[in-house]
């Protein structure tokens, strides 16, 4: 479902309500940077070019050996095309039995692509595993635009509203409870043709958020 690379539409970056007073953020955010970068198929070299930060610094931050500043995290967020809020979620404690398994609805990581009328929420605990689960919320008329492809297998189910789906030359109209699966290497696109919000749960392997 996610539009990666040039296909993803730009959106405004919003700052979290509270930021560290010293301008530095938690070391664990480097792990989230690494997971998101890998899921998007970006190398450290590419991220360095897109942020103006050095490969060595980014590598150290991803391994928790250097401090990320808020300013640099903003650069990284823009380069990876997410809001900085993506990194400021309430994580489960390491000794919490839910850690790495459960994602409470209030703690979902969210990205909003305002120009596309699309909000996506990560349902998976992280992007480090072989499977990515996403809730896509499409406003009436939301459209992915030109067909795109990526190296994933995709499947999903419509849990609210209706969805038009194009896979290659084939066109489908799906309603509540309808599901699908296809290779993401086939050019595909989607649209909400209805007058109400559509919600689709997508599964992608490997992650490509």
Backbone as a printed PyTorch tensor [residue, N CA C, xyz], in Angstrom:
tensor([[[  0.8250,  -1.1990,   0.0000],
         [  0.0000,   0.0000,   0.0000],
         [  0.8560,   1.2430,   0.0000]],

        [[  1.9450,   1.2500,   0.7550],
         [  2.7640,   2.4460,   0.9130],
         [  3.3840,   2.8570,  -0.4090]],

        [[  3.4640,   4.1450,  -0.6440],
         [  4.1390,   4.6670,  -1.8120],
         [  5.5710,   4.9500,  -1.4420]],

        [[  6.5130,   4.2560,  -2.0680],
         [  7.8960,   4.4310,  -1.6760],
         [  8.6430,   5.2840,  -2.6840]],

        [[  9.7570,   5.8910,  -2.2400],
         [ 10.6150,   6.6780,  -3.1020],
         [  9.8910,   7.8690,  -3.6850]],

        [[ 10.0630,   8.0780,  -5.0040],
         [  9.4860,   9.2460,  -5.6590],
         [  7.9750,   9.1890,  -5.7020]],

        [[  7.3920,   7.9770,  -5.5630],
         [  5.9450,   7.8570,  -5.6360],
         [  5.2540,   8.4410,  -4.4210]],

        [[  5.9340,   8.4770,  -3.2660],
         [  5.2670,   8.9540,  -2.0430],
         [  5.1650,  10.4630,  -2.0770]],

        [[  3.9780,  10.9770,  -1.7990],
         [  3.7520,  12.4160,  -1.8100],
         [  4.3030,  13.0420,  -0.5440]],

        [[  4.8310,  14.2490,  -0.6840],
         [  5.3890,  14.9650,   0.4600],
         [  4.2800,  15.4490,   1.3900]],

        [[  4.6040,  15.5890,   2.6580],
         [  3.6460,  16.0460,   3.6450],
         [  4.3650,  16.8940,   4.6690]],

        [[  3.6710,  17.7720,   5.3670],
         [  4.3290,  18.6470,   6.3390],
         [  4.8490,  17.8730,   7.5310]],

        [[  5.9720,  18.3270,   8.0910],
         [  6.5340,  17.7160,   9.2900],
         [  6.0080,  18.4280,  10.5170]],

        [[  5.4540,  17.6730,  11.4520],
         [  4.9350,  18.2400,  12.6840],
         [  5.8270,  17.8430,  13.8440]],

        [[  6.1310,  18.8040,  14.7050],
         [  6.9630,  18.5190,  15.8650],
         [  6.1230,  17.9470,  16.9970]],

        [[  6.6830,  17.0020,  17.7620],
         [  5.9660,  16.4930,  18.9310],
         [  5.7230,  17.6080,  19.9270]],

        [[  4.7420,  17.4180,  20.7890],
         [  4.4100,  18.4410,  21.7660],
         [  5.5400,  18.7180,  22.7420]],

        [[  6.3080,  17.6860,  23.1060],
         [  7.3960,  17.8520,  24.0540],
         [  8.6800,  17.2890,  23.4610]],

        [[  9.7380,  18.0840,  23.5010],
         [ 11.0360,  17.6580,  23.0000],
         [ 12.0570,  17.7760,  24.1230]],

        [[ 13.1390,  16.9850,  24.0720],
         [ 14.1510,  17.0430,  25.1260],
         [ 14.7510,  18.4370,  25.2430]],

        [[ 14.9530,  18.9060,  26.4680],
         [ 15.4800,  20.2420,  26.6930],
         [ 16.9120,  20.3890,  26.1900]],

        [[ 17.6890,  19.2870,  26.2310],
         [ 19.0860,  19.3860,  25.8120],
         [ 19.2560,  19.2000,  24.3060]],

        [[ 18.1510,  19.0270,  23.5670],
         [ 18.2430,  18.9030,  22.1210],
         [ 18.6810,  17.5380,  21.6510]],

        [[ 18.8970,  16.5990,  22.5830],
         [ 19.3060,  15.2510,  22.2060],
         [ 18.1780,  14.2840,  22.5230]],

        [[ 18.0920,  13.2260,  21.7200],
         [ 16.9920,  12.2800,  21.8760],
         [ 17.5330,  10.9160,  22.2870]],

        [[ 16.6310,  10.0370,  22.6750],
         [ 16.9870,   8.7280,  23.2150],
         [ 17.7950,   7.8960,  22.2240]],

        [[ 18.7900,   7.1700,  22.7610],
         [ 19.6440,   6.3400,  21.9110],
         [ 18.8520,   5.3070,  21.1200]],

        [[ 17.7410,   4.8200,  21.6820],
         [ 16.9600,   3.7770,  21.0270],
         [ 16.3220,   4.2440,  19.7220]],

        [[ 16.2380,   5.5580,  19.5190],
         [ 15.6680,   6.0430,  18.2740],
         [ 16.5420,   5.6740,  17.0840]],

        [[ 17.8280,   5.4520,  17.3280],
         [ 18.7150,   5.0270,  16.2470],
         [ 18.2960,   3.6930,  15.6650]],

        [[ 17.7810,   2.8130,  16.5130],
         [ 17.2960,   1.5100,  16.0470],
         [ 16.1000,   1.7160,  15.1260]],

        [[ 15.1980,   2.6340,  15.4960],
         [ 14.0400,   2.9190,  14.6590],
         [ 14.4600,   3.5170,  13.3200]],

        [[ 15.4840,   4.3710,  13.3450],
         [ 16.0100,   4.9390,  12.0970],
         [ 16.5200,   3.8270,  11.1960]],

        [[ 17.2850,   2.8940,  11.7680],
         [ 17.8450,   1.7930,  10.9810],
         [ 16.7420,   0.9270,  10.3770]],

        [[ 15.7280,   0.5910,  11.1810],
         [ 14.6380,  -0.2520,  10.7020],
         [ 13.8740,   0.4300,   9.5630]],

        [[ 13.5660,   1.7210,   9.7340],
         [ 12.8040,   2.4370,   8.7190],
         [ 13.6300,   2.6180,   7.4540]],

        [[ 14.8980,   2.9420,   7.6050],
         [ 15.7760,   3.1050,   6.4390],
         [ 15.8530,   1.8000,   5.6440]],

        [[ 16.0380,   0.6820,   6.3460],
         [ 16.1440,  -0.6130,   5.6800],
         [ 14.8340,  -0.9780,   4.9890]],

        [[ 13.7030,  -0.7040,   5.6560],
         [ 12.4030,  -1.0240,   5.0700],
         [ 12.1520,  -0.2250,   3.8020]],

        [[ 12.7050,   0.9930,   3.7420],
         [ 12.5330,   1.8260,   2.5640],
         [ 13.5970,   1.5540,   1.5020]],

        [[ 14.5200,   0.6310,   1.8010],
         [ 15.5250,   0.2610,   0.8210],
         [ 16.6140,   1.2860,   0.6130]],

        [[ 16.8070,   2.1690,   1.5880],
         [ 17.8530,   3.1800,   1.4810],
         [ 19.1410,   2.6900,   2.1370]],

        [[ 20.2510,   2.9390,   1.5050],
         [ 21.5420,   2.6480,   2.1060],
         [ 21.9520,   3.8070,   3.0080]],

        [[ 22.9490,   3.5630,   3.8480],
         [ 23.4860,   4.6520,   4.6630],
         [ 24.0210,   5.7720,   3.7790]],

        [[ 24.6440,   5.3870,   2.6590],
         [ 25.1930,   6.3820,   1.7510],
         [ 24.0960,   7.2810,   1.1880]],

        [[ 22.9680,   6.6780,   0.8130],
         [ 21.8490,   7.4630,   0.2750],
         [ 21.2760,   8.3920,   1.3400]],

        [[ 21.1040,   7.8630,   2.5470],
         [ 20.5780,   8.6900,   3.6280],
         [ 21.5320,   9.8310,   3.9410]],

        [[ 22.8170,   9.5550,   3.8960],
         [ 23.8060,  10.6040,   4.1440],
         [ 23.7010,  11.7110,   3.0900]],

        [[ 23.5600,  11.3020,   1.8360],
         [ 23.4340,  12.2910,   0.7610],
         [ 22.1660,  13.1340,   0.9290]],

        [[ 21.0840,  12.4980,   1.3530],
         [ 19.8010,  13.1950,   1.4490],
         [ 19.6680,  14.0610,   2.6950]],

        [[ 20.5290,  13.8290,   3.6860],
         [ 20.4640,  14.5970,   4.9310],
         [ 21.6240,  15.5650,   5.1000]],

        [[ 22.7100,  15.3430,   4.3710],
         [ 23.9040,  16.1500,   4.5770],
         [ 24.7010,  15.7230,   5.7930]],

        [[ 24.3360,  14.5920,   6.3880],
         [ 25.0600,  14.0450,   7.5400],
         [ 26.0280,  12.9760,   7.0510]],

        [[ 27.0840,  12.7280,   7.8110],
         [ 28.0900,  11.7780,   7.3650],
         [ 27.6210,  10.3400,   7.5700]],

        [[ 28.1470,   9.4440,   6.7510],
         [ 27.8420,   8.0260,   6.8810],
         [ 28.2780,   7.5140,   8.2520]],

        [[ 29.4590,   7.9530,   8.6990],
         [ 29.9710,   7.5100,   9.9900],
         [ 29.0650,   7.9240,  11.1400]],

        [[ 28.5980,   9.1720,  11.1030],
         [ 27.7090,   9.6590,  12.1670],
         [ 26.4000,   8.8820,  12.1770]],

        [[ 25.8120,   8.6930,  10.9990],
         [ 24.5460,   7.9620,  10.9150],
         [ 24.7020,   6.5300,  11.3980]],

        [[ 25.8060,   5.9000,  11.0210],
         [ 26.0600,   4.5280,  11.4560],
         [ 26.1920,   4.4440,  12.9690]],

        [[ 26.8960,   5.3990,  13.5630],
         [ 27.0670,   5.4240,  15.0160],
         [ 25.7190,   5.6420,  15.7120]],

        [[ 24.8820,   6.5170,  15.1420],
         [ 23.5670,   6.7800,  15.7370],
         [ 22.6820,   5.5420,  15.6670]],

        [[ 22.7200,   4.8470,  14.5400],
         [ 21.8890,   3.6550,  14.3850],
         [ 22.2860,   2.5600,  15.3640]],

        [[ 23.5580,   2.5600,  15.7690],
         [ 24.0360,   1.5510,  16.7210],
         [ 24.0120,   2.0560,  18.1660]],

        [[ 23.4600,   3.2750,  18.3630],
         [ 23.3440,   3.8210,  19.7070],
         [ 24.6550,   4.3010,  20.2830]],

        [[ 25.6470,   4.5580,  19.4510],
         [ 26.9620,   4.9850,  19.9270],
         [ 27.1850,   6.4910,  19.8040]],

        [[ 26.2560,   7.1720,  19.1280],
         [ 26.2960,   8.6330,  19.0560],
         [ 24.8930,   9.1550,  19.3070]],

        [[ 24.8180,  10.3460,  19.8770],
         [ 23.5340,  10.9630,  20.1940],
         [ 22.9230,  11.6030,  18.9460]],

        [[ 21.6610,  11.3600,  18.7330],
         [ 20.9110,  12.0620,  17.7030],
         [ 20.3670,  13.3550,  18.2890]],

        [[ 20.5340,  14.4520,  17.5780],
         [ 19.9150,  15.6990,  17.9960],
         [ 18.5440,  15.8160,  17.3270]],

        [[ 17.7050,  16.6510,  17.8880],
         [ 16.3870,  16.8720,  17.3070],
         [ 16.5270,  17.4120,  15.8830]],

        [[ 17.4610,  18.3400,  15.6760],
         [ 17.6610,  18.9240,  14.3530],
         [ 18.0380,  17.8600,  13.3280]],

        [[ 18.9480,  16.9540,  13.7220],
         [ 19.3630,  15.9110,  12.7940],
         [ 18.2640,  14.8790,  12.5810]],

        [[ 17.4730,  14.6190,  13.6300],
         [ 16.3660,  13.6850,  13.4700],
         [ 15.3260,  14.2620,  12.5080]],

        [[ 15.1410,  15.5780,  12.5280],
         [ 14.2460,  16.2250,  11.5730],
         [ 14.7450,  16.0170,  10.1450]],

        [[ 16.0540,  16.1530,   9.9460],
         [ 16.6270,  15.9090,   8.6140],
         [ 16.3660,  14.4800,   8.1660]],

        [[ 16.5620,  13.5460,   9.0880],
         [ 16.3820,  12.1290,   8.7730],
         [ 14.9150,  11.8490,   8.4640]],

        [[ 14.0160,  12.4240,   9.2610],
         [ 12.5840,  12.2190,   9.0400],
         [ 12.1830,  12.7030,   7.6510]],

        [[ 12.6650,  13.8720,   7.2600],
         [ 12.3320,  14.3970,   5.9300],
         [ 12.8890,  13.4820,   4.8370]],

        [[ 14.1250,  13.0170,   5.0270],
         [ 14.7580,  12.1620,   4.0160],
         [ 14.0450,  10.8170,   3.8830]],

        [[ 13.4830,  10.3280,   4.9930],
         [ 12.7580,   9.0540,   4.9680],
         [ 11.2670,   9.2570,   4.7690]],

        [[ 10.8770,  10.5140,   4.5900],
         [  9.5070,  10.8860,   4.2470],
         [  8.4860,  10.4570,   5.2930]],

        [[  8.8040,  10.7190,   6.5520],
         [  7.8510,  10.5110,   7.6380],
         [  7.8370,  11.7580,   8.5060]],

        [[  6.8090,  11.8790,   9.3110],
         [  6.7880,  12.9300,  10.3200],
         [  7.7480,  12.5410,  11.4430]],

        [[  8.3310,  13.5290,  12.0890],
         [  9.2350,  13.2310,  13.2040],
         [  8.4830,  12.5090,  14.3220]],

        [[  7.1550,  12.6680,  14.3560],
         [  6.3640,  11.9710,  15.3590],
         [  6.4730,  10.4570,  15.2470]],

        [[  6.8490,   9.9720,  14.0650],
         [  7.0510,   8.5290,  13.8710],
         [  7.9950,   7.9680,  14.9370]],

        [[  9.0050,   8.7360,  15.2980],
         [ 10.0360,   8.2570,  16.2130],
         [  9.6860,   8.4890,  17.6780]],

        [[  8.6730,   9.3100,  17.9500],
         [  8.3410,   9.6530,  19.3300],
         [  7.0590,   8.9510,  19.7680]],

        [[  7.1050,   7.6420,  19.7990],
         [  5.9930,   6.8450,  20.2720],
         [  6.2910,   6.3730,  21.6910]],

        [[  5.2480,   5.9260,  22.3760],
         [  5.4400,   5.4210,  23.7320],
         [  5.8150,   3.9490,  23.6620]],

        [[  7.1090,   3.6120,  23.8280],
         [  7.5150,   2.2230,  23.6830],
         [  7.1760,   1.4030,  24.9200]],

        [[  7.0090,   0.0910,  24.7240],
         [  6.8180,  -0.8010,  25.8570],
         [  8.1510,  -0.9710,  26.5770]],

        [[  8.0990,  -1.1230,  27.8800],
         [  9.3100,  -1.3560,  28.6400],
         [  9.9310,  -2.6970,  28.2320]],

        [[ 11.2490,  -2.7940,  28.3640],
         [ 11.9540,  -3.9940,  27.9250],
         [ 11.4360,  -5.2410,  28.6280]],

        [[ 11.0310,  -5.0950,  29.8940],
         [ 10.5410,  -6.2520,  30.6490],
         [  9.0250,  -6.4120,  30.5640]],

        [[  8.3760,  -5.5990,  29.7450],
         [  6.9350,  -5.6960,  29.5560],
         [  6.6500,  -6.9200,  28.6840]],

        [[  5.7570,  -7.8160,  29.1010],
         [  5.4660,  -9.0040,  28.2980],
         [  4.8680,  -8.6870,  26.9320]],

        [[  4.3530,  -7.4490,  26.7480],
         [  3.7940,  -7.0600,  25.4550],
         [  4.8640,  -6.5650,  24.4880]],

        [[  6.0560,  -6.2660,  24.9800],
         [  7.1120,  -5.6810,  24.1590],
         [  7.4480,  -6.5760,  22.9660]],

        [[  7.4390,  -5.9740,  21.7680],
         [  7.7910,  -6.6950,  20.5600],
         [  6.6950,  -7.6000,  20.0370]],

        [[  5.5240,  -7.6270,  20.7130],
         [  4.4380,  -8.5140,  20.3020],
         [  3.1350,  -7.7370,  20.0930]],

        [[  2.7850,  -6.8800,  21.0550],
         [  1.5030,  -6.1820,  21.0440],
         [  1.6880,  -4.7100,  20.6760]],

        [[  0.7900,  -4.1900,  19.8570],
         [  0.7260,  -2.7510,  19.5710],
         [ -0.6530,  -2.2640,  19.9970]],

        [[ -0.7160,  -1.4820,  21.0530],
         [ -1.9780,  -0.9150,  21.4990],
         [ -2.4050,   0.1770,  20.5190]],

        [[ -3.7180,   0.2900,  20.3030],
         [ -4.2340,   1.2290,  19.3080],
         [ -3.7140,   2.6450,  19.5300]],

        [[ -3.6110,   3.0660,  20.7890],
         [ -3.1740,   4.4300,  21.0850],
         [ -1.6980,   4.6530,  20.7800]],

        [[ -0.9330,   3.5660,  20.6140],
         [  0.5040,   3.6900,  20.3810],
         [  0.9170,   3.4200,  18.9400]],

        [[ -0.0480,   3.2990,  18.0320],
         [  0.3210,   3.0510,  16.6340],
         [  1.1340,   4.2130,  16.0720]],

        [[  2.1400,   3.8830,  15.2930],
         [  2.8930,   4.9180,  14.5830],
         [  2.0920,   5.3120,  13.3530]],

        [[  1.9800,   6.6090,  13.1350],
         [  1.1030,   7.1150,  12.0810],
         [  1.8610,   8.0270,  11.1430]],

        [[  1.4910,   7.9300,   9.8740],
         [  2.0000,   8.8690,   8.8810],
         [  0.8180,   9.3700,   8.0770]],

        [[  0.7490,  10.6670,   7.8670],
         [ -0.3510,  11.2540,   7.1120],
         [  0.1930,  11.8930,   5.8510]],

        [[ -0.3380,  11.4910,   4.7130],
         [  0.0200,  12.1090,   3.4400],
         [ -1.1740,  12.9570,   3.0350]],

        [[ -1.1570,  14.2010,   3.4870],
         [ -2.3500,  15.0340,   3.3940],
         [ -2.8140,  15.2350,   1.9620]],

        [[ -1.8730,  15.3850,   1.0160],
         [ -2.2540,  15.6550,  -0.3700],
         [ -2.9830,  14.4710,  -0.9890]],

        [[ -2.7510,  13.2710,  -0.4560],
         [ -3.3710,  12.0820,  -1.0280],
         [ -4.6250,  11.6700,  -0.2770]],

        [[ -4.9680,  12.3380,   0.8250],
         [ -6.1130,  11.9460,   1.6190],
         [ -5.9230,  10.5930,   2.2540]],

        [[ -4.6890,  10.3000,   2.6060],
         [ -4.3410,   8.9810,   3.1230],
         [ -3.6270,   9.0920,   4.4600]],

        [[ -4.0360,   8.2840,   5.4180],
         [ -3.3290,   8.1190,   6.6780],
         [ -2.9690,   6.6470,   6.7920]],

        [[ -1.7310,   6.3490,   7.1830],
         [ -1.3160,   4.9700,   7.3780],
         [ -0.8110,   4.7850,   8.8020]],

        [[ -1.2160,   3.6800,   9.4280],
         [ -0.8030,   3.3580,  10.7870],
         [ -0.1060,   2.0070,  10.7840]],

        [[  1.0490,   1.9410,  11.4290],
         [  1.7900,   0.6880,  11.5090],
         [  1.1860,  -0.1840,  12.6010]],

        [[  0.7170,  -1.3720,  12.2230],
         [  0.1340,  -2.3040,  13.1740],
         [  1.1640,  -3.2860,  13.7060]],

        [[  2.2810,  -3.4380,  13.0070],
         [  3.3480,  -4.3230,  13.4620],
         [  4.1320,  -3.6540,  14.5810]],

        [[  4.7070,  -4.4380,  15.5140],
         [  5.5080,  -3.8390,  16.5840],
         [  6.7370,  -3.0930,  16.0720]],

        [[  7.2900,  -3.5550,  14.9440],
         [  8.4800,  -2.9130,  14.3980],
         [  8.5730,  -3.2520,  12.9180]],

        [[  9.6090,  -2.7210,  12.2650],
         [  9.8610,  -3.0170,  10.8620],
         [ 11.0390,  -3.9760,  10.6970]],

        [[ 11.4620,  -4.5930,  11.7960],
         [ 12.6590,  -5.4340,  11.7490],
         [ 12.3680,  -6.8670,  11.3190]],

        [[ 11.1150,  -7.2810,  11.3520],
         [ 10.7740,  -8.6500,  10.9900],
         [ 10.5020,  -8.8010,   9.5010]],

        [[ 10.0730,  -9.9860,   9.0720],
         [  9.8360, -10.2400,   7.6520],
         [  8.4770,  -9.7670,   7.1610]],

        [[  7.5950,  -9.3440,   8.0880],
         [  6.2310,  -8.9820,   7.7160],
         [  5.8790,  -7.6040,   8.2520]],

        [[  5.1900,  -6.8260,   7.4260],
         [  4.7230,  -5.4890,   7.8110],
         [  3.2050,  -5.4670,   7.7190]],

        [[  2.5600,  -5.0000,   8.7680],
         [  1.1060,  -4.9110,   8.7980],
         [  0.7130,  -3.4540,   8.9710]],

        [[ -0.1520,  -2.9510,   8.0760],
         [ -0.5000,  -1.5320,   8.0530],
         [ -2.0110,  -1.3640,   7.9330]],

        [[ -2.5310,  -0.3700,   8.6310],
         [ -3.9170,   0.0680,   8.4390],
         [ -3.8860,   1.3270,   7.5880]],

        [[ -4.5320,   1.2770,   6.4310],
         [ -4.6160,   2.4420,   5.5620],
         [ -6.0180,   3.0250,   5.6520]],

        [[ -6.0910,   4.3190,   5.8820],
         [ -7.3560,   5.0270,   6.0070],
         [ -7.4450,   6.0150,   4.8540]],

        [[ -8.3760,   5.7800,   3.9340],
         [ -8.4920,   6.5560,   2.7100],
         [ -9.7510,   7.4180,   2.7530]],

        [[ -9.5540,   8.7150,   2.6060],
         [-10.6960,   9.6120,   2.5200],
         [-11.3720,   9.4470,   1.1530]],

        [[-12.6490,   9.8320,   1.0330],
         [-13.3300,   9.7270,  -0.2570],
         [-12.5260,  10.4000,  -1.3740]],

        [[-12.3410,   9.6720,  -2.4710],
         [-11.6020,  10.2030,  -3.6040],
         [-10.1030,  10.0100,  -3.5230]],

        [[ -9.5780,   9.5270,  -2.4020],
         [ -8.1320,   9.3100,  -2.2800],
         [ -7.6620,   8.3570,  -3.3700]],

        [[ -6.5470,   8.7020,  -4.0050],
         [ -6.0660,   7.9590,  -5.1740],
         [ -4.5460,   7.8970,  -5.1300]],

        [[ -4.0020,   6.7390,  -5.4120],
         [ -2.5390,   6.5980,  -5.3790],
         [ -1.8620,   7.2230,  -6.5820]],

        [[ -2.6400,   7.6060,  -7.6090],
         [ -2.0350,   8.1810,  -8.8030],
         [ -1.5530,   7.1020,  -9.7570]],

        [[ -0.4380,   7.3460, -10.4020],
         [  0.0750,   6.3890, -11.3770],
         [  0.4470,   5.0730, -10.7030]],

        [[  0.3190,   3.9950, -11.4690],
         [  0.6610,   2.6710, -10.9440],
         [  2.1350,   2.6300, -10.5450]],

        [[  2.4320,   1.9070,  -9.4790],
         [  3.8010,   1.7730,  -8.9900],
         [  4.0500,   0.3120,  -8.6300]],

        [[  5.3010,  -0.0320,  -8.4400],
         [  5.6550,  -1.4060,  -8.0890],
         [  6.8280,  -1.3930,  -7.1250]],

        [[  6.9750,  -2.4490,  -6.3640],
         [  8.1220,  -2.6250,  -5.4710],
         [  8.2810,  -4.1130,  -5.1810]],

        [[  9.4020,  -4.4830,  -4.6170],
         [  9.7310,  -5.8980,  -4.4310],
         [  9.1160,  -6.4410,  -3.1510]],

        [[  7.8030,  -6.6200,  -3.1890],
         [  7.0890,  -7.1570,  -2.0430],
         [  6.0070,  -8.1160,  -2.5280]],

        [[  5.5130,  -8.9220,  -1.6130],
         [  4.2420,  -9.6070,  -1.7970],
         [  3.2410,  -8.8820,  -0.9150]],

        [[  2.0340,  -8.6380,  -1.4380],
         [  1.0500,  -7.8580,  -0.7170],
         [ -0.2700,  -8.6140,  -0.5960]],

        [[ -0.9380,  -8.3950,   0.5050],
         [ -2.2710,  -8.9480,   0.7140],
         [ -3.0290,  -7.9820,   1.6000]],

        [[ -4.3420,  -8.0500,   1.5760],
         [ -5.1030,  -7.1370,   2.4040],
         [ -6.5680,  -7.5090,   2.4710]],

        [[ -7.2890,  -6.7910,   3.3270],
         [ -8.7190,  -6.9760,   3.4890],
         [ -9.3580,  -5.6170,   3.7510]],

        [[-10.4850,  -5.3550,   3.1210],
         [-11.2190,  -4.1120,   3.3180],
         [-12.0620,  -4.2610,   4.5830]],

        [[-11.8130,  -3.4160,   5.5670],
         [-12.5380,  -3.5230,   6.8370],
         [-13.5730,  -2.4110,   7.0050]],

        [[-13.5900,  -1.4530,   6.0750],
         [-14.6160,  -0.4100,   6.0650],
         [-14.6310,   0.2330,   4.6860]],

        [[-15.8220,   0.5720,   4.1910],
         [-15.9210,   1.2670,   2.9210],
         [-15.7140,   0.3730,   1.7230]],

        [[-15.1970,   0.9640,   0.6530],
         [-14.9640,   0.2400,  -0.5980],
         [-13.6480,   0.6850,  -1.2150]],

        [[-13.1230,  -0.1620,  -2.1100],
         [-11.8030,   0.0900,  -2.6870],
         [-11.7900,  -0.3510,  -4.1400]],

        [[-11.2530,   0.5130,  -5.0000],
         [-10.9410,   0.1070,  -6.3710],
         [ -9.4600,  -0.2490,  -6.4070]],

        [[ -9.1370,  -1.3630,  -7.0400],
         [ -7.7600,  -1.8400,  -7.0870],
         [ -7.4220,  -2.2540,  -8.5110]],

        [[ -6.3030,  -1.7350,  -9.0110],
         [ -5.7890,  -2.1290, -10.3150],
         [ -4.4910,  -2.9010, -10.1000]],

        [[ -4.3940,  -4.0970, -10.6590],
         [ -3.1780,  -4.9090, -10.6110],
         [ -2.8340,  -5.2740, -12.0480]],

        [[ -1.7830,  -4.6660, -12.5790],
         [ -1.4980,  -4.8330, -13.9950],
         [ -2.6480,  -4.2650, -14.8110]],

        [[ -3.1910,  -5.0610, -15.7370],
         [ -4.2990,  -4.6230, -16.5730],
         [ -5.6590,  -4.9790, -15.9760]],

        [[ -5.6550,  -5.5880, -14.8030],
         [ -6.9090,  -6.0500, -14.2020],
         [ -7.4410,  -5.0260, -13.2000]],

        [[ -8.7600,  -4.8470, -13.1980],
         [ -9.4150,  -3.8450, -12.3580],
         [-10.4400,  -4.5440, -11.4790]],

        [[-10.4460,  -4.1980, -10.1810],
         [-11.3420,  -4.8410,  -9.2280],
         [-12.0530,  -3.7860,  -8.3850]],

        [[-13.2720,  -4.0970,  -7.9830],
         [-14.0170,  -3.2710,  -7.0390],
         [-14.2980,  -4.1260,  -5.8180]],

        [[-13.7860,  -3.6950,  -4.6470],
         [-13.9080,  -4.4780,  -3.4300],
         [-14.7670,  -3.7540,  -2.4090]],

        [[-15.5340,  -4.5340,  -1.6600],
         [-16.3690,  -3.9910,  -0.5990],
         [-15.9700,  -4.5620,   0.7490]],

        [[-16.7550,  -4.2510,   1.7500],
         [-16.4820,  -4.6810,   3.1160],
         [-16.2780,  -6.1910,   3.1900]],

        [[-15.1520,  -6.5990,   3.7710],
         [-14.8500,  -8.0070,   3.9600],
         [-14.1290,  -8.6590,   2.8090]],

        [[-14.0530,  -7.9950,   1.6450],
         [-13.3230,  -8.5650,   0.5110],
         [-11.8200,  -8.4770,   0.7550]],

        [[-11.1020,  -9.4610,   0.2580],
         [ -9.6450,  -9.4970,   0.4710],
         [ -8.9360,  -9.7770,  -0.8470]],

        [[ -7.6170,  -9.6510,  -0.8300],
         [ -6.8310,  -9.7700,  -2.0590],
         [ -5.3930, -10.1460,  -1.7310]],

        [[ -4.6670, -10.5740,  -2.7400],
         [ -3.2260, -10.8490,  -2.6110],
         [ -2.6270, -10.7850,  -4.0020]],

        [[ -1.4280, -10.2080,  -4.1110],
         [ -0.7510, -10.1250,  -5.4060],
         [  0.7250,  -9.8090,  -5.1780]],

        [[  1.5070,  -9.9580,  -6.2270],
         [  2.9210,  -9.5950,  -6.1580],
         [  3.0660,  -8.1020,  -6.3800]],

        [[  3.7660,  -7.4420,  -5.4480],
         [  3.9690,  -6.0060,  -5.5700],
         [  4.8550,  -5.6090,  -6.7280]],

        [[  5.5040,  -6.5880,  -7.3670],
         [  6.3320,  -6.2790,  -8.5300],
         [  5.4770,  -5.9600,  -9.7520]],

        [[  4.1800,  -6.3030,  -9.6770],
         [  3.2510,  -5.9490, -10.7510],
         [  2.7720,  -4.5200, -10.5120]],

        [[  2.8600,  -3.6390, -11.4970],
         [  2.3790,  -2.2660, -11.2910],
         [  0.9260,  -2.2650, -10.8100]],

        [[  0.6730,  -1.4940,  -9.7640],
         [ -0.6580,  -1.4810,  -9.1790],
         [ -0.9950,  -0.0900,  -8.6550]],

        [[ -2.2790,   0.1390,  -8.4810],
         [ -2.7540,   1.4050,  -7.9410],
         [ -4.0950,   1.1600,  -7.2830]],

        [[ -4.5900,   2.1730,  -6.5540],
         [ -5.8300,   2.0130,  -5.8010],
         [ -6.5490,   3.3460,  -5.7000]],

        [[ -7.8370,   3.2760,  -5.3480],
         [ -8.6420,   4.4900,  -5.1880],
         [ -9.8380,   4.1850,  -4.2900]],

        [[-10.2380,   5.1760,  -3.5170],
         [-11.4860,   5.0790,  -2.7680],
         [-12.5680,   5.7540,  -3.6090]],

        [[-13.4650,   4.9650,  -4.2290],
         [-14.4770,   5.5460,  -5.1090],
         [-15.7450,   5.9740,  -4.3670]],

        [[-15.8090,   5.6940,  -3.0790],
         [-17.0390,   5.9270,  -2.3240],
         [-17.1430,   7.3050,  -1.7180]],

        [[-18.2040,   7.5020,  -0.9570],
         [-18.4600,   8.7800,  -0.2960],
         [-18.1620,   8.7190,   1.1990]],

        [[-17.6260,   7.5940,   1.6450],
         [-17.2600,   7.4540,   3.0530],
         [-15.8200,   6.9620,   3.1420]],

        [[-15.2660,   7.0250,   4.3350],
         [-13.8780,   6.6240,   4.5430],
         [-13.7210,   5.1190,   4.3410]],

        [[-12.6310,   4.7480,   3.6860],
         [-12.2810,   3.3380,   3.4860],
         [-11.1240,   2.9830,   4.3980]],

        [[-11.1770,   1.8080,   5.0010],
         [-10.0740,   1.3060,   5.8090],
         [ -9.6550,  -0.0570,   5.2690]],

        [[ -8.3580,  -0.2010,   5.0530],
         [ -7.8180,  -1.4480,   4.5180],
         [ -6.6380,  -1.8750,   5.3800]],

        [[ -6.6350,  -3.1310,   5.7920],
         [ -5.4760,  -3.6990,   6.4730],
         [ -4.6240,  -4.3950,   5.4220]],

        [[ -3.3580,  -3.9640,   5.3080],
         [ -2.4330,  -4.5100,   4.3160],
         [ -1.3300,  -5.2890,   5.0280]],

        [[ -0.9210,  -6.3760,   4.4220],
         [  0.2600,  -7.1150,   4.8640],
         [  1.2640,  -7.1230,   3.7340]],

        [[  2.5120,  -6.7740,   4.0390],
         [  3.5660,  -6.7250,   3.0330],
         [  4.7780,  -7.4910,   3.5240]],

        [[  5.3860,  -8.2690,   2.6650],
         [  6.6150,  -8.9590,   2.9870],
         [  7.5500,  -8.9370,   1.7820]],

        [[  8.7940,  -8.4850,   1.9470],
         [  9.3300,  -7.8920,   3.1730],
         [  8.7770,  -6.4790,   3.3830]],

        [[  8.9840,  -5.8890,   4.5760],
         [  8.4980,  -4.5300,   4.8450],
         [  9.0300,  -3.5340,   3.8220]],

        [[  8.1840,  -2.5880,   3.4230],
         [  8.6140,  -1.5540,   2.4860],
         [  7.9980,  -0.2140,   2.8200]],

        [[  7.7110,   0.0040,   4.0820],
         [  7.0070,   1.2240,   4.5010],
         [  7.7640,   2.4760,   4.1360]]])
